[in-house]
């Protein structure tokens, strides 16, 4: 999940947020259809993956949660430098 959020946030910083918000929602719907537990009854990790995907969407579409995530991400980048 962290990798998904990192990639999307990195892209978000380079573009205009409203456009990216629509792209995030579109990508979420596509991925959600692929990993939904009802579509993958044989995969025991499908529910966990679907839950992580939902959490990622929640973070990326909530401005305050996204700002908090960006703050943590920037702190990690600064610590590496």
MDTraj code that builds the backbone (N, CA, C; nanometers):
import mdtraj as md
import numpy as np

residues = "UNK UNK UNK UNK UNK UNK UNK UNK UNK UNK UNK UNK UNK UNK UNK UNK UNK UNK UNK UNK UNK UNK UNK UNK UNK UNK UNK UNK UNK UNK UNK UNK UNK UNK UNK UNK UNK UNK UNK UNK UNK UNK UNK UNK UNK UNK UNK UNK UNK UNK UNK UNK UNK UNK UNK UNK UNK UNK UNK UNK UNK UNK UNK UNK UNK UNK UNK UNK UNK UNK UNK UNK UNK UNK UNK UNK UNK UNK UNK UNK UNK".split()
xyz = np.array([
    [0.0832, -0.1191, 0.0000],
    [0.0000, 0.0000, 0.0000],
    [0.0873, 0.1250, 0.0000],
    [0.1940, 0.1251, 0.0780],
    [0.2801, 0.2419, 0.0872],
    [0.3379, 0.2759, -0.0498],
    [0.3769, 0.1737, -0.1262],
    [0.4319, 0.1985, -0.2589],
    [0.3277, 0.2626, -0.3500],
    [0.2041, 0.2155, -0.3430],
    [0.0967, 0.2735, -0.4248],
    [0.0779, 0.4204, -0.3898],
    [0.0723, 0.4505, -0.2612],
    [0.0538, 0.5883, -0.2173],
    [0.1723, 0.6735, -0.2598],
    [0.2946, 0.6219, -0.2425],
    [0.4139, 0.6971, -0.2788],
    [0.4138, 0.7325, -0.4274],
    [0.3844, 0.6355, -0.5119],
    [0.3846, 0.6603, -0.6557],
    [0.2795, 0.7621, -0.6958],
    [0.1611, 0.7507, -0.6387],
    [0.0545, 0.8433, -0.6735],
    [0.0851, 0.9824, -0.6198],
    [0.1369, 0.9914, -0.4971],
    [0.1691, 1.1227, -0.4400],
    [0.2820, 1.1904, -0.5160],
    [0.3800, 1.1135, -0.5588],
    [0.4886, 1.1698, -0.6374],
    [0.4337, 1.2281, -0.7666],
    [0.3441, 1.1545, -0.8304],
    [0.2822, 1.2027, -0.9524],
    [0.1961, 1.3257, -0.9235],
    [0.1263, 1.3223, -0.8111],
    [0.0388, 1.4335, -0.7733],
    [0.1180, 1.5625, -0.7582],
    [0.2378, 1.5551, -0.7035],
    [0.3188, 1.6740, -0.6813],
    [0.3624, 1.7373, -0.8135],
    [0.3615, 1.6603, -0.9203],
    [0.4053, 1.7104, -1.0499],
    [0.2906, 1.7626, -1.1361],
    [0.1684, 1.7385, -1.0930],
    [0.0535, 1.7760, -1.1756],
    [-0.0494, 1.8517, -1.0938],
    [-0.1593, 1.8836, -1.1586],
    [-0.2694, 1.9546, -1.0943],
    [-0.3572, 1.8547, -1.0183],
    [-0.3882, 1.8818, -0.8919],
    [-0.4587, 1.7861, -0.8069],
    [-0.5960, 1.7440, -0.8583],
    [-0.6847, 1.8347, -0.9053],
    [-0.8172, 1.7874, -0.9477],
    [-0.8114, 1.6812, -1.0571],
    [-0.7192, 1.6969, -1.1499],
    [-0.7062, 1.5974, -1.2558],
    [-0.6585, 1.4652, -1.1957],
    [-0.5615, 1.4725, -1.1097],
    [-0.5074, 1.3520, -1.0489],
    [-0.6123, 1.2841, -0.9610],
    [-0.6947, 1.3616, -0.8933],
    [-0.7994, 1.3041, -0.8099],
    [-0.8911, 1.2154, -0.8932],
    [-0.9281, 1.2615, -1.0090],
    [-1.0130, 1.1805, -1.0968],
    [-0.9376, 1.0568, -1.1446],
    [-0.8087, 1.0728, -1.1729],
    [-0.7285, 0.9594, -1.2169],
    [-0.7118, 0.8571, -1.1047],
    [-0.6972, 0.9054, -0.9824],
    [-0.6849, 0.8158, -0.8678],
    [-0.8128, 0.7350, -0.8510],
    [-0.9251, 0.8009, -0.8582],
    [-1.0531, 0.7313, -0.8422],
    [-1.0750, 0.6294, -0.9541],
    [-1.0365, 0.6657, -1.0748],
    [-1.0513, 0.5743, -1.1878],
    [-0.9601, 0.4528, -1.1704],
    [-0.8360, 0.4768, -1.1291],
    [-0.7421, 0.3671, -1.1068],
    [-0.7896, 0.2786, -0.9916],
    [-0.8459, 0.3412, -0.8881],
    [-0.8982, 0.2647, -0.7741],
    [-1.0096, 0.1714, -0.8189],
    [-1.1031, 0.2236, -0.8947],
    [-1.2160, 0.1402, -0.9394],
    [-1.1676, 0.0206, -1.0215],
    [-1.0701, 0.0478, -1.1090],
    [-1.0169, -0.0593, -1.1935],
    [-0.9485, -0.1659, -1.1079],
    [-0.8635, -0.1228, -1.0154],
    [-0.7919, -0.2176, -0.9295],
    [-0.8872, -0.2873, -0.8328],
    [-0.9884, -0.2156, -0.7841],
    [-1.0848, -0.2741, -0.6914],
    [-1.1622, -0.3879, -0.7576],
    [-1.1947, -0.3715, -0.8839],
    [-1.2641, -0.4786, -0.9551],
    [-1.1752, -0.6022, -0.9686],
    [-1.0448, -0.5791, -0.9853],
    [-0.9524, -0.6910, -1.0004],
    [-0.9315, -0.7672, -0.8698],
    [-0.9244, -0.6946, -0.7581],
    [-0.8859, -0.7608, -0.6329],
    [-1.0009, -0.7762, -0.5337],
    [-1.1222, -0.7497, -0.5732],
    [-1.2358, -0.7626, -0.4814],
    [-1.2512, -0.9089, -0.4378],
    [-1.2754, -0.9314, -0.3095],
    [-1.2880, -1.0690, -0.2589],
    [-1.3976, -1.1512, -0.3274],
    [-1.5045, -1.0870, -0.3695],
    [-1.6108, -1.1603, -0.4387],
    [-1.5665, -1.2081, -0.5768],
    [-1.4746, -1.1348, -0.6380],
    [-1.4233, -1.1735, -0.7694],
    [-1.3115, -1.2765, -0.7577],
    [-1.2507, -1.2864, -0.6389],
    [-1.1390, -1.3776, -0.6156],
    [-1.1644, -1.4662, -0.4936],
    [-1.2634, -1.5520, -0.4984],
    [-1.2947, -1.6337, -0.3808],
    [-1.1836, -1.7334, -0.3453],
    [-1.0963, -1.7660, -0.4403],
    [-0.9884, -1.8615, -0.4150],
    [-0.8648, -1.7957, -0.3541],
    [-0.8596, -1.6633, -0.3547],
    [-0.7434, -1.5918, -0.3028],
    [-0.7694, -1.5499, -0.1581],
    [-0.6982, -1.6099, -0.0624],
    [-0.7218, -1.5747, 0.0784],
    [-0.6764, -1.4325, 0.1139],
    [-0.5886, -1.3744, 0.0340],
    [-0.5391, -1.2394, 0.0627],
    [-0.6169, -1.1311, -0.0116],
    [-0.7194, -1.1684, -0.0848],
    [-0.7960, -1.0714, -0.1628],
    [-0.8627, -0.9678, -0.0728],
    [-0.9184, -1.0098, 0.0370],
    [-0.9855, -0.9158, 0.1285],
    [-0.8851, -0.8180, 0.1884],
    [-0.7676, -0.8687, 0.2251],
    [-0.6636, -0.7825, 0.2813],
    [-0.6155, -0.6798, 0.1784],
    [-0.5917, -0.7243, 0.0559],
    [-0.5479, -0.6335, -0.0502],
    [-0.6549, -0.5291, -0.0802],
    [-0.7814, -0.5717, -0.0838],
    [-0.8904, -0.4795, -0.1101],
    [-0.9010, -0.3750, 0.0011],
    [-0.8823, -0.4183, 0.1248],
    [-0.8866, -0.3264, 0.2390],
    [-0.7719, -0.2247, 0.2308],
    [-0.6507, -0.2702, 0.1960],
    [-0.5362, -0.1790, 0.1818],
    [-0.5602, -0.0784, 0.0695],
    [-0.6181, -0.1258, -0.0381],
    [-0.6493, -0.0378, -0.1504],
    [-0.7499, 0.0688, -0.1090],
    [-0.8486, 0.0305, -0.0311],
    [-0.9484, 0.1261, 0.0177],
    [-0.8851, 0.2293, 0.1106],
    [-0.7924, 0.1856, 0.1953],
    [-0.7220, 0.2787, 0.2839],
    [-0.6387, 0.3785, 0.2036],
    [-0.5733, 0.3292, 0.0992],
    [-0.4924, 0.4175, 0.0144],
    [-0.5804, 0.5236, -0.0510],
    [-0.6963, 0.4831, -0.1008],
    [-0.7883, 0.5791, -0.1617],
    [-0.8338, 0.6817, -0.0588],
    [-0.8642, 0.6365, 0.0608],
    [-0.9086, 0.7268, 0.1662],
    [-0.8025, 0.8318, 0.1979],
    [-0.6781, 0.7900, 0.2061],
    [-0.5682, 0.8826, 0.2351],
    [-0.5493, 0.9816, 0.1208],
    [-0.5538, 0.9315, -0.0014],
    [-0.5254, 1.0170, -0.1159],
    [-0.6376, 1.1144, -0.1494],
    [-0.7594, 1.0837, -0.1107],
    [-0.8699, 1.1729, -0.1437],
    [-0.9080, 1.2664, -0.0298],
    [-0.8542, 1.2437, 0.0891],
    [-0.8793, 1.3313, 0.2039],
    [-0.7628, 1.4294, 0.2144],
    [-0.7910, 1.5580, 0.2020],
    [-0.6855, 1.6596, 0.1980],
    [-0.6000, 1.6599, 0.3243],
    [-0.6607, 1.6485, 0.4415],
    [-0.5817, 1.6526, 0.5655],
    [-0.4991, 1.5252, 0.5825],
    [-0.5552, 1.4107, 0.5469],
    [-0.4793, 1.2855, 0.5560],
    [-0.3651, 1.2852, 0.4555],
    [-0.3905, 1.3383, 0.3358],
    [-0.2866, 1.3460, 0.2338],
    [-0.1751, 1.4392, 0.2780],
    [-0.2110, 1.5507, 0.3405],
    [-0.1103, 1.6451, 0.3900],
    [-0.0248, 1.5805, 0.4985],
    [-0.0874, 1.5040, 0.5870],
    [-0.0122, 1.4347, 0.6916],
    [0.0817, 1.3311, 0.6302],
    [0.0320, 1.2587, 0.5306],
    [0.1162, 1.1600, 0.4631],
    [0.2320, 1.2282, 0.3921],
    [0.2056, 1.3392, 0.3239],
    [0.3118, 1.4131, 0.2559],
    [0.4173, 1.4610, 0.3550],
    [0.3725, 1.5037, 0.4717],
    [0.4649, 1.5508, 0.5751],
    [0.5581, 1.4375, 0.6192],
    [0.5024, 1.3208, 0.6429],
    [0.5829, 1.2050, 0.6818],
    [0.6781, 1.1652, 0.5684],
    [0.6280, 1.1649, 0.4473],
    [0.7096, 1.1292, 0.3315],
    [0.8255, 1.2265, 0.3143],
    [0.7980, 1.3556, 0.3289],
    [0.9047, 1.4550, 0.3168],
    [1.0062, 1.4418, 0.4293],
    [0.9618, 1.4082, 0.5485],
    [1.0539, 1.3888, 0.6618],
    [1.1455, 1.2700, 0.6355],
    [1.0909, 1.1627, 0.5783],
    [1.1723, 1.0463, 0.5453],
    [1.2751, 1.0804, 0.4380],
    [1.2339, 1.1586, 0.3389],
    [1.3272, 1.2011, 0.2346],
    [1.4378, 1.2875, 0.2938],
    [1.4031, 1.3790, 0.3833],
    [1.5014, 1.4670, 0.4450],
    [1.5991, 1.3864, 0.5314],
    [1.5522, 1.2816, 0.5952],
    [1.6381, 1.1996, 0.6804],
    [1.7404, 1.1221, 0.5976],
    [1.7051, 1.0874, 0.4748],
    [1.7969, 1.0153, 0.3869],
    [1.9061, 1.1057, 0.3324],
    [1.8775, 1.2353, 0.3209],
    [1.9744, 1.3298, 0.2636],
    [2.0785, 1.3640, 0.3611],
])
top = md.Topology()
chain = top.add_chain()
for i, resn in enumerate(residues, 1):
    res = top.add_residue(resn, chain, resSeq=i)
    for name in ("N", "CA", "C"):
        top.add_atom(name, md.element.get_by_symbol(name[0]), res)
traj = md.Trajectory(xyz[None], top)
